[in-house]
Each structure stands twice: as structure tokens, then as C-alpha cells.
Amino acid sequence: MGCLIAAPCSGSGKTLLSLCLTASARQRGQSIQPFKVGPDYLDPQLLAAVAQRPCRNLDPLLCGAEWVRRCYRWHGSRADRVLIEGVMGLFDGRGPGSEGSSAAVAALLDLPVVLVVEASRQAGSLAALVRGFRDHGPPAVKLAGVVLNRVGSERHRALLAEALASISVPLLGVLPQHPSLDLPSRHLGLLPPPGTRRSGGAAAPLGAAGRGSSGSGAALAAAGAPSPSDAGHRPDQLGALRPGG
């Protein structure tokens, strides 16, 4: 089935969580196919290095809906797990609408969404934020739960968990604050693998964070792969597909 990792905005921890779950799957002996929404080329390099297989871009605006479906099914069916990292905020698409957004891709592929929230400066307000993203649309999204990033203490975690419980949204995990999990960046975004120590051979801290995150097993379990019977045809053998096809 797979899941899509999204967030309210950029800088919330989508790439960090995606790398942690990818590294955790690899350290469990499972293969995992990463995808990235949109034409981004920096995050896919990091995901590919940790997954030890190419990260595939899913861009309905450039490639069309049918190509996105076939690319996801073909490549995703060849791994034990599938994970899609979203782009920007969950509903950020072309212009002020959600066309081409992470939410649109999740709806197109009928995938649950794991929402990563940078929670360092909030408590009860988390409920209002998450409720807004859960109920906003179109497109409607299936919110599997929330992973909290940069939680300051166990007391802080308890307050945030209580806020989520009040709106019946599962808390899937908490990412710890640790220097080994810092992802260096520059003005265009995250540094690619040659400019950072994030590579296939330096994934141990990421995998440990993924395994140590409270409830992270639930987030990883949501990343099941499509059935091989749904693989269909290779996307590069479809001929010319027009956007919107």
C-alpha cells in the first residue's frame, strides 16, 4: 500500500522522518522503494543513498496522472516497503490551489498520509493545526497519524499526545533532538550526499532514531508495498503520455 510523508510546511522534518524510516527498514533487512513528489533532485539523492536504490520522482504536473500511477505501481511492487516524501506543505500545489500537491498525489494513489509536525513551540494548539489538515480539502486525505519533531521533554510529549487524543488522531512517533540527526542545508535546500555525511554507509544514527522513535513501527507498517499483481507495465514503455492523462 505505502504511505506519504507530509507536513504543514517545509522545514518540519519530512526528509528527516523519511530517511529515518528508510534506514530503519534497511537495518531490519527489508528493501524499501523511496519516491519524492515533484521535480526535486536534492532530497531524492539522500533517500537513494540510504535506501540503496534509486528514488523515483512522482510529478503529476509534468508527467500526468496515469504515468504517476504506473511509476508507483511498477517500482513500488519490487520492494518490501514503499515510502513517498511529499513536497512543501501538504496542500501546496500549483498557484493557490492543491493541483500537483502532496495531497493530490496521496488521493491519486489512495495512500494514507503521515503528518510530520515541528512541535517545539506549541502544545494544545497542535489539535487545531492537525484538525485543519485532516479535514481540509479537496482533495480529502486519509490521515494515518502524526509524527512529532523536536519535542522538548517527556512532559511536552504528554501534552502533545493529549492534544492529538482530543481529536482522535494517533500519535505514531516522536523524533528526538540529537546533533546526529541534523541535516545541513543551503539556500537551494538540503545538501546532496557529496556535501554531507548522509550516505548509505552513515545511516546508523538515522535507523536508530527510526527504531527508537516511540510508535515508529506503526509508521513503518503503513509503508507496505503494492502487490506484484498490480505492477502493470514499465512506465518508460508507455509511449508519450500527456500531462493530465
C-alpha positions as protocol buffer text, in pm:
chain_id: "A"
residue {
  index: 1
  type: MET
  ca { x: 0 y: 0 z: 0 }
}
residue {
  index: 2
  type: GLY
  ca { x: 264 y: 255 z: 106 }
}
residue {
  index: 3
  type: CYS
  ca { x: 226 y: 589 z: 278 }
}
residue {
  index: 4
  type: LEU
  ca { x: 301 y: 952 z: 202 }
}
residue {
  index: 5
  type: ILE
  ca { x: 508 y: 1161 z: 447 }
}
residue {
  index: 6
  type: ALA
  ca { x: 375 y: 1518 z: 454 }
}
residue {
  index: 7
  type: ALA
  ca { x: 392 y: 1826 z: 674 }
}
residue {
  index: 8
  type: PRO
  ca { x: 222 y: 2162 z: 728 }
}
residue {
  index: 9
  type: CYS
  ca { x: 520 y: 2338 z: 565 }
}
residue {
  index: 10
  type: SER
  ca { x: 879 y: 2297 z: 455 }
}
residue {
  index: 11
  type: GLY
  ca { x: 1135 y: 2255 z: 732 }
}
residue {
  index: 12
  type: SER
  ca { x: 906 y: 2043 z: 951 }
}
residue {
  index: 13
  type: GLY
  ca { x: 1106 y: 1720 z: 921 }
}
residue {
  index: 14
  type: LYS
  ca { x: 966 y: 1533 z: 618 }
}
residue {
  index: 15
  type: THR
  ca { x: 1309 y: 1439 z: 486 }
}
residue {
  index: 16
  type: LEU
  ca { x: 1441 y: 1351 z: 832 }
}
residue {
  index: 17
  type: LEU
  ca { x: 1150 y: 1115 z: 902 }
}
residue {
  index: 18
  type: SER
  ca { x: 1172 y: 967 z: 551 }
}
residue {
  index: 19
  type: LEU
  ca { x: 1543 y: 897 z: 598 }
}
residue {
  index: 20
  type: CYS
  ca { x: 1489 y: 753 z: 948 }
}
residue {
  index: 21
  type: LEU
  ca { x: 1218 y: 513 z: 829 }
}
residue {
  index: 22
  type: THR
  ca { x: 1417 y: 418 z: 520 }
}
residue {
  index: 23
  type: ALA
  ca { x: 1729 y: 345 z: 726 }
}
residue {
  index: 24
  type: SER
  ca { x: 1523 y: 154 z: 984 }
}
residue {
  index: 25
  type: ALA
  ca { x: 1372 y: -67 z: 713 }
}
residue {
  index: 26
  type: ARG
  ca { x: 1715 y: -139 z: 565 }
}
residue {
  index: 27
  type: GLN
  ca { x: 1856 y: -229 z: 907 }
}
residue {
  index: 28
  type: ARG
  ca { x: 1566 y: -472 z: 953 }
}
residue {
  index: 29
  type: GLY
  ca { x: 1672 y: -645 z: 633 }
}
residue {
  index: 30
  type: GLN
  ca { x: 1381 y: -506 z: 429 }
}
residue {
  index: 31
  type: SER
  ca { x: 1405 y: -340 z: 89 }
}
residue {
  index: 32
  type: ILE
  ca { x: 1229 y: -5 z: 56 }
}
residue {
  index: 33
  type: GLN
  ca { x: 1146 y: 199 z: -254 }
}
residue {
  index: 34
  type: PRO
  ca { x: 1153 y: 576 z: -193 }
}
residue {
  index: 35
  type: PHE
  ca { x: 961 y: 828 z: -404 }
}
residue {
  index: 36
  type: LYS
  ca { x: 956 y: 1208 z: -398 }
}
residue {
  index: 37
  type: VAL
  ca { x: 665 y: 1429 z: -502 }
}
residue {
  index: 38
  type: GLY
  ca { x: 761 y: 1691 z: -760 }
}
residue {
  index: 39
  type: PRO
  ca { x: 1079 y: 1754 z: -961 }
}
residue {
  index: 40
  type: ASP
  ca { x: 1314 y: 1791 z: -659 }
}
residue {
  index: 41
  type: TYR
  ca { x: 1659 y: 1637 z: -713 }
}
residue {
  index: 42
  type: LEU
  ca { x: 1829 y: 1700 z: -375 }
}
residue {
  index: 43
  type: ASP
  ca { x: 1607 y: 1501 z: -137 }
}
residue {
  index: 44
  type: PRO
  ca { x: 1596 y: 1204 z: -380 }
}
residue {
  index: 45
  type: GLN
  ca { x: 1976 y: 1179 z: -371 }
}
residue {
  index: 46
  type: LEU
  ca { x: 1969 y: 1144 z: 8 }
}
residue {
  index: 47
  type: LEU
  ca { x: 1685 y: 891 z: 0 }
}
residue {
  index: 48
  type: ALA
  ca { x: 1855 y: 688 z: -272 }
}
residue {
  index: 49
  type: ALA
  ca { x: 2181 y: 676 z: -78 }
}
residue {
  index: 50
  type: VAL
  ca { x: 2011 y: 539 z: 234 }
}
residue {
  index: 51
  type: ALA
  ca { x: 1768 y: 308 z: 51 }
}
residue {
  index: 52
  type: GLN
  ca { x: 2047 y: 178 z: -176 }
}
residue {
  index: 53
  type: ARG
  ca { x: 1817 y: 203 z: -478 }
}
residue {
  index: 54
  type: PRO
  ca { x: 1711 y: 497 z: -699 }
}
residue {
  index: 55
  type: CYS
  ca { x: 1447 y: 733 z: -562 }
}
residue {
  index: 56
  type: ARG
  ca { x: 1173 y: 796 z: -819 }
}
residue {
  index: 57
  type: ASN
  ca { x: 1002 y: 1132 z: -871 }
}
residue {
  index: 58
  type: LEU
  ca { x: 623 y: 1148 z: -890 }
}
residue {
  index: 59
  type: ASP
  ca { x: 514 y: 1469 z: -1062 }
}
residue {
  index: 60
  type: PRO
  ca { x: 158 y: 1475 z: -1200 }
}
residue {
  index: 61
  type: LEU
  ca { x: 205 y: 1826 z: -1337 }
}
residue {
  index: 62
  type: LEU
  ca { x: 500 y: 1726 z: -1558 }
}
residue {
  index: 63
  type: CYS
  ca { x: 419 y: 1361 z: -1629 }
}
residue {
  index: 64
  type: GLY
  ca { x: 44 y: 1320 z: -1590 }
}
residue {
  index: 65
  type: ALA
  ca { x: -168 y: 1120 z: -1351 }
}
residue {
  index: 66
  type: GLU
  ca { x: -153 y: 790 z: -1538 }
}
residue {
  index: 67
  type: TRP
  ca { x: 228 y: 794 z: -1554 }
}
residue {
  index: 68
  type: VAL
  ca { x: 243 y: 862 z: -1178 }
}
residue {
  index: 69
  type: ARG
  ca { x: 14 y: 565 z: -1109 }
}
residue {
  index: 70
  type: ARG
  ca { x: 216 y: 331 z: -1329 }
}
residue {
  index: 71
  type: CYS
  ca { x: 554 y: 451 z: -1199 }
}
residue {
  index: 72
  type: TYR
  ca { x: 439 y: 398 z: -840 }
}
residue {
  index: 73
  type: ARG
  ca { x: 297 y: 51 z: -905 }
}
residue {
  index: 74
  type: TRP
  ca { x: 588 y: -72 z: -1118 }
}
residue {
  index: 75
  type: HIS
  ca { x: 875 y: 39 z: -897 }
}
residue {
  index: 76
  type: GLY
  ca { x: 689 y: 5 z: -566 }
}
residue {
  index: 77
  type: SER
  ca { x: 592 y: -357 z: -627 }
}
residue {
  index: 78
  type: ARG
  ca { x: 961 y: -451 z: -642 }
}
residue {
  index: 79
  type: ALA
  ca { x: 1033 y: -371 z: -276 }
}
residue {
  index: 80
  type: ASP
  ca { x: 911 y: -482 z: 66 }
}
residue {
  index: 81
  type: ARG
  ca { x: 820 y: -127 z: 166 }
}
residue {
  index: 82
  type: VAL
  ca { x: 726 y: 193 z: -14 }
}
residue {
  index: 83
  type: LEU
  ca { x: 761 y: 547 z: 114 }
}
residue {
  index: 84
  type: ILE
  ca { x: 675 y: 875 z: -60 }
}
residue {
  index: 85
  type: GLU
  ca { x: 817 y: 1201 z: 68 }
}
residue {
  index: 86
  type: GLY
  ca { x: 586 y: 1492 z: -3 }
}
residue {
  index: 87
  type: VAL
  ca { x: 678 y: 1842 z: -113 }
}
residue {
  index: 88
  type: MET
  ca { x: 637 y: 2170 z: 80 }
}
residue {
  index: 89
  type: GLY
  ca { x: 310 y: 2177 z: 278 }
}
residue {
  index: 90
  type: LEU
  ca { x: 51 y: 1903 z: 232 }
}
residue {
  index: 91
  type: PHE
  ca { x: -185 y: 2110 z: 15 }
}
residue {
  index: 92
  type: ASP
  ca { x: 75 y: 2330 z: -159 }
}
residue {
  index: 93
  type: GLY
  ca { x: 37 y: 2288 z: -535 }
}
residue {
  index: 94
  type: ARG
  ca { x: 30 y: 2500 z: -848 }
}
residue {
  index: 95
  type: GLY
  ca { x: -68 y: 2855 z: -760 }
}
residue {
  index: 96
  type: PRO
  ca { x: -302 y: 2889 z: -461 }
}
residue {
  index: 97
  type: GLY
  ca { x: -465 y: 2550 z: -525 }
}
residue {
  index: 98
  type: SER
  ca { x: -370 y: 2191 z: -450 }
}
residue {
  index: 99
  type: GLU
  ca { x: -313 y: 2069 z: -807 }
}
residue {
  index: 100
  type: GLY
  ca { x: 11 y: 1867 z: -812 }
}
residue {
  index: 101
  type: SER
  ca { x: 40 y: 1880 z: -431 }
}
residue {
  index: 102
  type: SER
  ca { x: 129 y: 1602 z: -191 }
}
residue {
  index: 103
  type: ALA
  ca { x: -240 y: 1574 z: -102 }
}
residue {
  index: 104
  type: ALA
  ca { x: -326 y: 1534 z: -471 }
}
residue {
  index: 105
  type: VAL
  ca { x: -70 y: 1254 z: -512 }
}
residue {
  index: 106
  type: ALA
  ca { x: -195 y: 1079 z: -196 }
}
residue {
  index: 107
  type: ALA
  ca { x: -552 y: 1096 z: -327 }
}
residue {
  index: 108
  type: LEU
  ca { x: -446 y: 981 z: -675 }
}
residue {
  index: 109
  type: LEU
  ca { x: -270 y: 673 z: -532 }
}
residue {
  index: 110
  type: ASP
  ca { x: -522 y: 621 z: -249 }
}
residue {
  index: 111
  type: LEU
  ca { x: -248 y: 637 z: 16 }
}
residue {
  index: 112
  type: PRO
  ca { x: -266 y: 727 z: 386 }
}
residue {
  index: 113
  type: VAL
  ca { x: -78 y: 1039 z: 497 }
}
residue {
  index: 114
  type: VAL
  ca { x: 164 y: 1056 z: 790 }
}
residue {
  index: 115
  type: LEU
  ca { x: 185 y: 1420 z: 901 }
}
residue {
  index: 116
  type: VAL
  ca { x: 516 y: 1541 z: 1048 }
}
residue {
  index: 117
  type: VAL
  ca { x: 474 y: 1841 z: 1278 }
}
residue {
  index: 118
  type: GLU
  ca { x: 757 y: 2054 z: 1414 }
}
residue {
  index: 119
  type: ALA
  ca { x: 614 y: 2089 z: 1763 }
}
residue {
  index: 120
  type: SER
  ca { x: 886 y: 2273 z: 1955 }
}
residue {
  index: 121
  type: ARG
  ca { x: 677 y: 2582 z: 2027 }
}
residue {
  index: 122
  type: GLN
  ca { x: 325 y: 2452 z: 2077 }
}
residue {
  index: 123
  type: ALA
  ca { x: 108 y: 2230 z: 2296 }
}
residue {
  index: 124
  type: GLY
  ca { x: -273 y: 2239 z: 2280 }
}
residue {
  index: 125
  type: SER
  ca { x: -267 y: 2433 z: 1954 }
}
residue {
  index: 126
  type: LEU
  ca { x: -143 y: 2114 z: 1788 }
}
residue {
  index: 127
  type: ALA
  ca { x: -502 y: 1986 z: 1786 }
}
residue {
  index: 128
  type: ALA
  ca { x: -627 y: 2285 z: 1585 }
}
residue {
  index: 129
  type: LEU
  ca { x: -339 y: 2256 z: 1338 }
}
residue {
  index: 130
  type: VAL
  ca { x: -379 y: 1883 z: 1276 }
}
residue {
  index: 131
  type: ARG
  ca { x: -760 y: 1901 z: 1262 }
}
residue {
  index: 132
  type: GLY
  ca { x: -731 y: 2164 z: 991 }
}
residue {
  index: 133
  type: PHE
  ca { x: -504 y: 1948 z: 775 }
}
residue {
  index: 134
  type: ARG
  ca { x: -712 y: 1635 z: 840 }
}
residue {
  index: 135
  type: ASP
  ca { x: -1043 y: 1799 z: 742 }
}
residue {
  index: 136
  type: HIS
  ca { x: -925 y: 2036 z: 467 }
}
residue {
  index: 137
  type: GLY
  ca { x: -994 y: 1960 z: 105 }
}
residue {
  index: 138
  type: PRO
  ca { x: -1041 y: 1891 z: -175 }
}
residue {
  index: 139
  type: PRO
  ca { x: -874 y: 1658 z: -212 }
}
residue {
  index: 140
  type: ALA
  ca { x: -972 y: 1473 z: 102 }
}
residue {
  index: 141
  type: VAL
  ca { x: -683 y: 1292 z: 271 }
}
residue {
  index: 142
  type: LYS
  ca { x: -671 y: 980 z: 487 }
}
residue {
  index: 143
  type: LEU
  ca { x: -462 y: 1084 z: 788 }
}
residue {
  index: 144
  type: ALA
  ca { x: -291 y: 777 z: 935 }
}
residue {
  index: 145
  type: GLY
  ca { x: -147 y: 977 z: 1225 }
}
residue {
  index: 146
  type: VAL
  ca { x: 115 y: 1227 z: 1333 }
}
residue {
  index: 147
  type: VAL
  ca { x: 488 y: 1212 z: 1400 }
}
residue {
  index: 148
  type: LEU
  ca { x: 618 y: 1492 z: 1623 }
}
residue {
  index: 149
  type: ASN
  ca { x: 956 y: 1652 z: 1562 }
}
residue {
  index: 150
  type: ARG
  ca { x: 1170 y: 1849 z: 1809 }
}
residue {
  index: 151
  type: VAL
  ca { x: 975 y: 1763 z: 2122 }
}
residue {
  index: 152
  type: GLY
  ca { x: 1145 y: 1924 z: 2422 }
}
residue {
  index: 153
  type: SER
  ca { x: 1069 y: 1684 z: 2708 }
}
residue {
  index: 154
  type: GLU
  ca { x: 855 y: 1393 z: 2822 }
}
residue {
  index: 155
  type: ARG
  ca { x: 609 y: 1642 z: 2973 }
}
residue {
  index: 156
  type: HIS
  ca { x: 592 y: 1824 z: 2641 }
}
residue {
  index: 157
  type: ARG
  ca { x: 530 y: 1493 z: 2464 }
}
residue {
  index: 158
  type: ALA
  ca { x: 247 y: 1410 z: 2705 }
}
residue {
  index: 159
  type: LEU
  ca { x: 77 y: 1746 z: 2640 }
}
residue {
  index: 160
  type: LEU
  ca { x: 101 y: 1697 z: 2265 }
}
residue {
  index: 161
  type: ALA
  ca { x: -27 y: 1340 z: 2287 }
}
residue {
  index: 162
  type: GLU
  ca { x: -326 y: 1462 z: 2489 }
}
residue {
  index: 163
  type: ALA
  ca { x: -400 y: 1726 z: 2227 }
}
residue {
  index: 164
  type: LEU
  ca { x: -399 y: 1464 z: 1950 }
}
residue {
  index: 165
  type: ALA
  ca { x: -615 y: 1227 z: 2155 }
}
residue {
  index: 166
  type: SER
  ca { x: -877 y: 1502 z: 2189 }
}
residue {
  index: 167
  type: ILE
  ca { x: -933 y: 1489 z: 1811 }
}
residue {
  index: 168
  type: SER
  ca { x: -886 y: 1109 z: 1783 }
}
residue {
  index: 169
  type: VAL
  ca { x: -565 y: 1126 z: 1579 }
}
residue {
  index: 170
  type: PRO
  ca { x: -297 y: 863 z: 1655 }
}
residue {
  index: 171
  type: LEU
  ca { x: 50 y: 969 z: 1765 }
}
residue {
  index: 172
  type: LEU
  ca { x: 275 y: 747 z: 1553 }
}
residue {
  index: 173
  type: GLY
  ca { x: 613 y: 859 z: 1678 }
}
residue {
  index: 174
  type: VAL
  ca { x: 840 y: 1128 z: 1822 }
}
residue {
  index: 175
  type: LEU
  ca { x: 1172 y: 1226 z: 1664 }
}
residue {
  index: 176
  type: PRO
  ca { x: 1437 y: 1307 z: 1926 }
}
residue {
  index: 177
  type: GLN
  ca { x: 1653 y: 1616 z: 1921 }
}
residue {
  index: 178
  type: HIS
  ca { x: 2008 y: 1500 z: 1856 }
}
residue {
  index: 179
  type: PRO
  ca { x: 2305 y: 1651 z: 1666 }
}
residue {
  index: 180
  type: SER
  ca { x: 2347 y: 1330 z: 1464 }
}
residue {
  index: 181
  type: LEU
  ca { x: 2006 y: 1394 z: 1308 }
}
residue {
  index: 182
  type: ASP
  ca { x: 2081 y: 1747 z: 1184 }
}
residue {
  index: 183
  type: LEU
  ca { x: 2053 y: 1775 z: 806 }
}
residue {
  index: 184
  type: PRO
  ca { x: 2280 y: 2050 z: 669 }
}
residue {
  index: 185
  type: SER
  ca { x: 2121 y: 2285 z: 416 }
}
residue {
  index: 186
  type: ARG
  ca { x: 2197 y: 2574 z: 186 }
}
residue {
  index: 187
  type: HIS
  ca { x: 1989 y: 2833 z: 3 }
}
residue {
  index: 188
  type: LEU
  ca { x: 1852 y: 2581 z: -252 }
}
residue {
  index: 189
  type: GLY
  ca { x: 1765 y: 2321 z: 10 }
}
residue {
  index: 190
  type: LEU
  ca { x: 1940 y: 2025 z: 169 }
}
residue {
  index: 191
  type: LEU
  ca { x: 2296 y: 1940 z: 70 }
}
residue {
  index: 192
  type: PRO
  ca { x: 2332 y: 1641 z: -164 }
}
residue {
  index: 193
  type: PRO
  ca { x: 2526 y: 1334 z: -40 }
}
residue {
  index: 194
  type: PRO
  ca { x: 2870 y: 1456 z: -162 }
}
residue {
  index: 195
  type: GLY
  ca { x: 2827 y: 1763 z: 60 }
}
residue {
  index: 196
  type: THR
  ca { x: 2706 y: 1585 z: 372 }
}
residue {
  index: 197
  type: ARG
  ca { x: 2783 y: 1271 z: 569 }
}
residue {
  index: 198
  type: ARG
  ca { x: 2437 y: 1129 z: 491 }
}
residue {
  index: 199
  type: SER
  ca { x: 2505 y: 827 z: 272 }
}
residue {
  index: 200
  type: GLY
  ca { x: 2435 y: 457 z: 266 }
}
residue {
  index: 201
  type: GLY
  ca { x: 2731 y: 395 z: 497 }
}
residue {
  index: 202
  type: ALA
  ca { x: 2631 y: 660 z: 752 }
}
residue {
  index: 203
  type: ALA
  ca { x: 2271 y: 555 z: 811 }
}
residue {
  index: 204
  type: ALA
  ca { x: 2314 y: 403 z: 1158 }
}
residue {
  index: 205
  type: PRO
  ca { x: 2202 y: 713 z: 1355 }
}
residue {
  index: 206
  type: LEU
  ca { x: 1902 y: 753 z: 1125 }
}
residue {
  index: 207
  type: GLY
  ca { x: 1800 y: 390 z: 1164 }
}
residue {
  index: 208
  type: ALA
  ca { x: 1846 y: 407 z: 1540 }
}
residue {
  index: 209
  type: ALA
  ca { x: 1626 y: 717 z: 1554 }
}
residue {
  index: 210
  type: GLY
  ca { x: 1363 y: 543 z: 1344 }
}
residue {
  index: 211
  type: ARG
  ca { x: 1361 y: 237 z: 1568 }
}
residue {
  index: 212
  type: GLY
  ca { x: 1381 y: 441 z: 1887 }
}
residue {
  index: 213
  type: SER
  ca { x: 1100 y: 677 z: 1794 }
}
residue {
  index: 214
  type: SER
  ca { x: 802 y: 586 z: 2009 }
}
residue {
  index: 215
  type: GLY
  ca { x: 546 y: 418 z: 1787 }
}
residue {
  index: 216
  type: SER
  ca { x: 770 y: 430 z: 1479 }
}
residue {
  index: 217
  type: GLY
  ca { x: 677 y: 70 z: 1399 }
}
residue {
  index: 218
  type: ALA
  ca { x: 328 y: 192 z: 1315 }
}
residue {
  index: 219
  type: ALA
  ca { x: 463 y: 447 z: 1068 }
}
residue {
  index: 220
  type: LEU
  ca { x: 685 y: 184 z: 906 }
}
residue {
  index: 221
  type: ALA
  ca { x: 400 y: -66 z: 894 }
}
residue {
  index: 222
  type: ALA
  ca { x: 199 y: 189 z: 693 }
}
residue {
  index: 223
  type: ALA
  ca { x: 469 y: 176 z: 426 }
}
residue {
  index: 224
  type: GLY
  ca { x: 366 y: -159 z: 278 }
}
residue {
  index: 225
  type: ALA
  ca { x: 434 y: -206 z: -95 }
}
residue {
  index: 226
  type: PRO
  ca { x: 183 y: -256 z: -379 }
}
residue {
  index: 227
  type: SER
  ca { x: 115 y: -616 z: -470 }
}
residue {
  index: 228
  type: PRO
  ca { x: 328 y: -752 z: -758 }
}
residue {
  index: 229
  type: SER
  ca { x: 0 y: -835 z: -933 }
}
residue {
  index: 230
  type: ASP
  ca { x: -69 y: -459 z: -952 }
}
residue {
  index: 231
  type: ALA
  ca { x: 267 y: -376 z: -1112 }
}
residue {
  index: 232
  type: GLY
  ca { x: 132 y: -332 z: -1464 }
}
residue {
  index: 233
  type: HIS
  ca { x: 370 y: -214 z: -1736 }
}
residue {
  index: 234
  type: ARG
  ca { x: 702 y: -34 z: -1712 }
}
residue {
  index: 235
  type: PRO
  ca { x: 630 y: 340 z: -1714 }
}
residue {
  index: 236
  type: ASP
  ca { x: 904 y: 401 z: -1974 }
}
residue {
  index: 237
  type: GLN
  ca { x: 729 y: 167 z: -2219 }
}
residue {
  index: 238
  type: LEU
  ca { x: 404 y: 360 z: -2228 }
}
residue {
  index: 239
  type: GLY
  ca { x: 498 y: 593 z: -2513 }
}
residue {
  index: 240
  type: ALA
  ca { x: 416 y: 963 z: -2493 }
}
residue {
  index: 241
  type: LEU
  ca { x: 177 y: 1036 z: -2209 }
}
residue {
  index: 242
  type: ARG
  ca { x: 39 y: 1386 z: -2194 }
}
residue {
  index: 243
  type: PRO
  ca { x: 2 y: 1564 z: -1858 }
}
residue {
  index: 244
  type: GLY
  ca { x: -342 y: 1501 z: -1714 }
}
residue {
  index: 245
  type: GLY
  ca { x: -358 y: 1157 z: -1879 }
}
